[in-house]
């Protein structure tokens, strides 16, 4: 029998998103200063928001609607991060190979989020629809 997950930090999707966000943080340290309040801030914010929304979804899993809503937010933030990766490459701030690897990792994260969104009954605590 599989061990029950007790915290959001045990979720594989959370671990993947956290590691990707940390890699983005490290990579963006080399971005130009003039991007500090634009591209650097945006890509860091969206990558971290994936983790934050997974965390919120986990804590709201008593309500199917709230759980799915937060996972949809995480999904949107992961896709936004992919858009910022494209800008970083086009602006020559990030090597294409690094961005390609991160982009692929976010594809994997998105796939896991979509699976959770489509099968919330595997995750919700109760069977309440309101949220």
Backbone as CSV, one residue per row, in Angstrom:
resi,resn,N_x,N_y,N_z,CA_x,CA_y,CA_z,C_x,C_y,C_z
1,UNK,0.842,-1.192,0.000,0.000,0.000,0.000,0.881,1.246,0.000
2,UNK,0.554,2.199,-0.847,1.335,3.435,-0.949,1.148,4.281,0.308
3,UNK,2.221,4.956,0.683,2.147,5.827,1.853,1.350,7.075,1.497
4,UNK,0.510,7.496,2.400,-0.352,8.655,2.184,0.451,9.947,2.237
5,UNK,0.162,10.844,1.331,0.826,12.143,1.297,0.202,13.022,2.374
6,UNK,1.059,13.601,3.213,0.578,14.402,4.340,0.766,15.902,4.131
7,UNK,1.612,16.279,3.172,1.926,17.694,2.958,2.156,17.954,1.473
8,UNK,1.887,19.173,1.084,2.105,19.563,-0.311,3.558,19.364,-0.752
9,UNK,4.491,19.468,0.174,5.903,19.335,-0.201,6.274,17.901,-0.566
10,UNK,5.383,16.974,-0.300,5.591,15.578,-0.694,5.085,15.300,-2.104
11,UNK,4.313,16.209,-2.669,3.784,16.024,-4.024,4.910,16.131,-5.041
12,UNK,4.970,15.186,-5.966,6.014,15.227,-6.999,5.930,16.513,-7.817
13,UNK,4.716,16.946,-8.149,4.558,18.154,-8.947,5.094,19.375,-8.210
14,UNK,4.907,19.415,-6.895,5.444,20.524,-6.105,6.976,20.496,-6.131
15,UNK,7.546,19.330,-5.917,9.007,19.195,-5.921,9.594,19.629,-7.261
16,UNK,8.979,19.195,-8.357,9.447,19.569,-9.691,9.363,21.083,-9.900
17,UNK,8.238,21.671,-9.489,8.041,23.110,-9.663,9.018,23.904,-8.797
18,UNK,9.259,23.433,-7.585,10.176,24.131,-6.691,11.602,24.115,-7.260
19,UNK,12.037,22.964,-7.723,13.391,22.857,-8.293,13.533,23.713,-9.545
20,UNK,12.515,23.726,-10.378,12.557,24.559,-11.585,12.600,26.040,-11.218
21,UNK,11.815,26.443,-10.222,11.815,27.841,-9.783,13.179,28.242,-9.229
22,UNK,13.807,27.347,-8.505,15.137,27.648,-7.967,16.176,27.751,-9.083
23,UNK,16.047,26.917,-10.090,16.963,27.010,-11.234,16.764,28.334,-11.969
24,UNK,15.528,28.757,-12.106,15.244,30.049,-12.736,15.829,31.176,-11.895
25,UNK,15.684,31.086,-10.584,16.257,32.098,-9.707,17.767,32.226,-9.947
26,UNK,18.451,31.102,-9.987,19.903,31.123,-10.201,20.247,31.689,-11.582
27,UNK,19.524,31.253,-12.594,19.805,31.708,-13.960,19.561,33.202,-14.125
28,UNK,18.549,33.731,-13.441,18.198,35.143,-13.614,19.139,36.086,-12.868
29,UNK,19.988,35.548,-12.026,20.978,36.398,-11.360,21.902,37.066,-12.377
30,UNK,22.051,36.452,-13.529,22.928,36.994,-14.572,22.190,37.927,-15.544
31,UNK,20.895,38.095,-15.383,20.151,38.998,-16.263,20.616,40.437,-16.004
32,UNK,20.516,41.302,-17.006,20.952,42.701,-16.828,20.145,43.435,-15.761
33,UNK,20.791,44.388,-15.134,20.143,45.176,-14.070,18.877,45.871,-14.554
34,UNK,18.874,46.320,-15.803,17.692,47.038,-16.301,16.460,46.133,-16.406
35,UNK,16.660,44.819,-16.311,15.529,43.886,-16.344,15.036,43.511,-14.947
36,UNK,15.669,44.065,-13.914,15.342,43.683,-12.536,13.849,43.791,-12.235
37,UNK,13.207,44.855,-12.672,11.801,45.054,-12.341,10.869,44.678,-13.485
38,UNK,11.395,43.999,-14.469,10.526,43.540,-15.552,10.716,42.043,-15.764
39,UNK,11.515,41.644,-16.717,11.631,40.229,-17.042,12.121,39.387,-15.860
40,UNK,13.127,39.838,-15.173,13.658,39.078,-14.035,12.578,38.876,-12.985
41,UNK,11.914,39.959,-12.619,10.867,39.880,-11.603,9.704,39.019,-12.075
42,UNK,9.309,39.168,-13.328,8.154,38.431,-13.846,8.384,36.930,-13.875
43,UNK,9.541,36.512,-14.373,9.783,35.069,-14.483,9.986,34.442,-13.106
44,UNK,10.607,35.170,-12.204,10.743,34.656,-10.831,9.383,34.557,-10.166
45,UNK,8.568,35.582,-10.333,7.243,35.611,-9.712,6.373,34.471,-10.238
46,UNK,6.319,34.302,-11.553,5.444,33.265,-12.098,5.923,31.867,-11.725
47,UNK,7.237,31.645,-11.730,7.745,30.309,-11.383,7.458,29.987,-9.919
48,UNK,7.603,30.968,-9.055,7.314,30.751,-7.630,5.822,30.596,-7.383
49,UNK,5.032,31.267,-8.192,3.586,31.211,-8.033,3.032,29.822,-8.338
50,UNK,3.715,29.070,-9.190,3.289,27.689,-9.438,3.277,26.941,-8.107
51,UNK,4.373,27.038,-7.375,4.488,26.369,-6.064,3.457,26.896,-5.071
52,UNK,3.295,28.209,-5.030,2.345,28.807,-4.084,0.917,28.341,-4.359
53,UNK,0.557,28.247,-5.621,-0.796,27.812,-5.962,-1.008,26.325,-5.712
54,UNK,0.015,25.523,-5.897,-0.088,24.104,-5.541,-0.300,23.980,-4.031
55,UNK,0.438,24.781,-3.286,0.297,24.780,-1.823,-1.123,25.165,-1.417
56,UNK,-1.640,26.230,-2.020,-3.009,26.658,-1.703,-4.024,25.595,-2.103
57,UNK,-3.829,24.976,-3.253,-4.746,23.918,-3.689,-4.762,22.782,-2.676
58,UNK,-3.584,22.404,-2.208,-3.487,21.315,-1.243,-4.273,21.637,0.035
59,UNK,-4.154,22.871,0.508,-4.841,23.261,1.736,-6.345,23.451,1.525
60,UNK,-6.773,23.580,0.279,-8.200,23.786,-0.019,-8.859,22.528,-0.576
61,UNK,-8.220,21.387,-0.392,-8.732,20.173,-1.011,-9.984,19.620,-0.347
62,UNK,-10.488,20.286,0.683,-11.784,19.896,1.250,-12.913,20.257,0.290
63,UNK,-12.634,21.177,-0.599,-13.626,21.664,-1.549,-13.113,21.485,-2.972
64,UNK,-13.738,20.594,-3.687,-13.314,20.266,-5.054,-13.134,21.522,-5.917
65,UNK,-14.085,22.429,-5.870,-14.021,23.637,-6.702,-12.814,24.497,-6.378
66,UNK,-12.555,24.711,-5.107,-11.397,25.517,-4.698,-10.093,24.829,-5.069
67,UNK,-10.046,23.528,-4.881,-8.865,22.744,-5.220,-8.545,22.891,-6.710
68,UNK,-9.532,22.665,-7.548,-9.336,22.745,-8.996,-9.008,24.177,-9.425
69,UNK,-9.665,25.151,-8.804,-9.414,26.559,-9.121,-7.933,26.908,-8.915
70,UNK,-7.380,26.519,-7.784,-5.965,26.818,-7.480,-5.023,26.041,-8.390
71,UNK,-5.388,24.822,-8.729,-4.550,24.068,-9.671,-4.577,24.718,-11.052
72,UNK,-5.727,25.267,-11.430,-5.806,26.000,-12.697,-4.912,27.239,-12.655
73,UNK,-4.855,27.906,-11.510,-3.951,29.050,-11.357,-2.498,28.607,-11.494
74,UNK,-2.150,27.475,-10.886,-0.784,26.950,-10.998,-0.460,26.629,-12.454
75,UNK,-1.423,26.047,-13.149,-1.273,25.719,-14.565,-0.999,26.986,-15.385
76,UNK,-1.776,28.028,-15.136,-1.599,29.293,-15.863,-0.233,29.911,-15.573
77,UNK,0.213,29.854,-14.334,1.517,30.418,-13.969,2.656,29.628,-14.600
78,UNK,2.502,28.316,-14.701,3.529,27.491,-15.354,3.628,27.855,-16.835
79,UNK,2.487,28.043,-17.477,2.493,28.439,-18.887,3.078,29.843,-19.051
80,UNK,2.767,30.744,-18.122,3.343,32.093,-18.166,4.869,32.022,-18.042
81,UNK,5.341,31.159,-17.177,6.789,30.997,-17.016,7.418,30.568,-18.334
82,UNK,6.751,29.696,-19.055,7.273,29.275,-20.359,7.365,30.461,-21.327
83,UNK,6.389,31.348,-21.276,6.438,32.537,-22.140,7.631,33.413,-21.781
84,UNK,7.878,33.603,-20.478,9.023,34.419,-20.054,10.344,33.761,-20.457
85,UNK,10.384,32.433,-20.447,11.593,31.744,-20.911,11.876,32.072,-22.375
86,UNK,10.821,32.123,-23.177,10.981,32.474,-24.591,11.547,33.889,-24.738
87,UNK,11.031,34.824,-23.951,11.557,36.187,-23.991,13.021,36.225,-23.574
88,UNK,13.365,35.477,-22.536,14.744,35.476,-22.042,15.715,34.978,-23.108
89,UNK,15.302,33.989,-23.868,16.161,33.490,-24.956,16.249,34.525,-26.068
90,UNK,15.114,35.070,-26.469,15.077,36.028,-27.570,15.876,37.284,-27.251
91,UNK,15.923,37.652,-25.969,16.696,38.825,-25.535,18.163,38.469,-25.284
92,UNK,18.513,37.222,-25.489,19.882,36.713,-25.300,20.346,36.777,-23.840
93,UNK,19.409,36.591,-22.920,19.742,36.559,-21.501,19.931,35.130,-21.007
94,UNK,19.401,34.179,-21.755,19.418,32.789,-21.338,19.796,31.917,-22.531
95,UNK,20.693,30.976,-22.298,21.102,30.045,-23.350,19.889,29.229,-23.794
96,UNK,19.789,28.992,-25.089,18.648,28.253,-25.634,18.535,26.853,-25.020
97,UNK,19.665,26.200,-24.793,19.637,24.843,-24.232,19.078,24.835,-22.803
98,UNK,19.463,25.824,-22.019,18.962,25.935,-20.649,17.454,26.180,-20.672
99,UNK,17.036,27.101,-21.518,15.606,27.416,-21.622,14.823,26.213,-22.132
100,UNK,15.372,25.485,-23.091,14.694,24.305,-23.629,14.483,23.252,-22.529
101,UNK,15.508,23.070,-21.707,15.401,22.118,-20.605,14.322,22.559,-19.614
102,UNK,14.350,23.825,-19.229,13.344,24.341,-18.300,11.946,24.284,-18.907
103,UNK,11.837,24.631,-20.175,10.550,24.603,-20.864,9.974,23.186,-20.819
104,UNK,10.832,22.198,-21.084,10.403,20.803,-21.029,9.968,20.378,-19.639
105,UNK,10.675,20.869,-18.636,10.297,20.560,-17.258,8.932,21.161,-16.933
106,UNK,8.678,22.364,-17.436,7.361,22.962,-17.215,6.279,22.230,-18.002
107,UNK,6.607,21.675,-19.163,5.635,20.820,-19.864,5.257,19.631,-18.978
108,UNK,6.242,19.040,-18.330,6.006,17.905,-17.436,5.146,18.332,-16.242
109,UNK,5.462,19.471,-15.678,4.680,20.027,-14.561,3.238,20.274,-15.006
110,UNK,3.078,20.878,-16.181,1.737,21.141,-16.707,0.953,19.844,-16.878
111,UNK,1.610,18.814,-17.369,0.940,17.523,-17.533,0.446,16.967,-16.207
112,UNK,1.271,17.072,-15.175,0.879,16.580,-13.851,-0.283,17.408,-13.289
113,UNK,-0.237,18.721,-13.491,-1.324,19.573,-13.014,-2.635,19.243,-13.725
114,UNK,-2.580,19.048,-15.034,-3.787,18.723,-15.794,-4.375,17.397,-15.323
115,UNK,-3.526,16.434,-15.039,-3.999,15.150,-14.519,-4.729,15.344,-13.195
116,UNK,-4.168,16.154,-12.313,-4.814,16.417,-11.024,-6.142,17.159,-11.218
117,UNK,-6.160,18.106,-12.155,-7.375,18.871,-12.432,-8.475,17.952,-12.964
118,UNK,-8.101,17.018,-13.822,-9.083,16.110,-14.416,-9.545,15.011,-13.467
119,UNK,-8.752,14.747,-12.434,-9.090,13.679,-11.491,-9.015,14.177,-10.042
120,UNK,-9.769,15.221,-9.720,-9.671,15.789,-8.372,-10.117,14.827,-7.280
121,UNK,-10.965,13.869,-7.637,-11.464,12.938,-6.623,-10.343,12.127,-5.964
122,UNK,-9.214,12.015,-6.627,-8.076,11.301,-6.037,-7.388,12.121,-4.949
123,UNK,-7.711,13.412,-4.894,-6.991,14.308,-3.998,-7.849,14.980,-2.949
124,UNK,-9.133,15.235,-3.277,-9.970,15.974,-2.333,-10.294,15.133,-1.102
125,UNK,-10.455,15.794,0.028,-10.738,15.130,1.293,-12.221,14.799,1.389
126,UNK,-13.034,15.795,1.095,-14.492,15.611,1.194,-15.086,15.561,-0.192
127,UNK,-16.368,15.569,-0.236,-17.059,15.515,-1.521,-17.923,16.764,-1.693
128,UNK,-17.429,17.871,-1.176,-18.183,19.124,-1.257,-17.858,19.827,-2.559
129,UNK,-18.856,20.389,-3.180,-18.670,21.090,-4.455,-18.403,22.577,-4.252
130,UNK,-18.947,23.179,-3.214,-18.798,24.615,-2.990,-17.381,24.935,-2.574
131,UNK,-16.953,26.133,-2.821,-15.620,26.478,-2.405,-15.403,27.916,-2.344
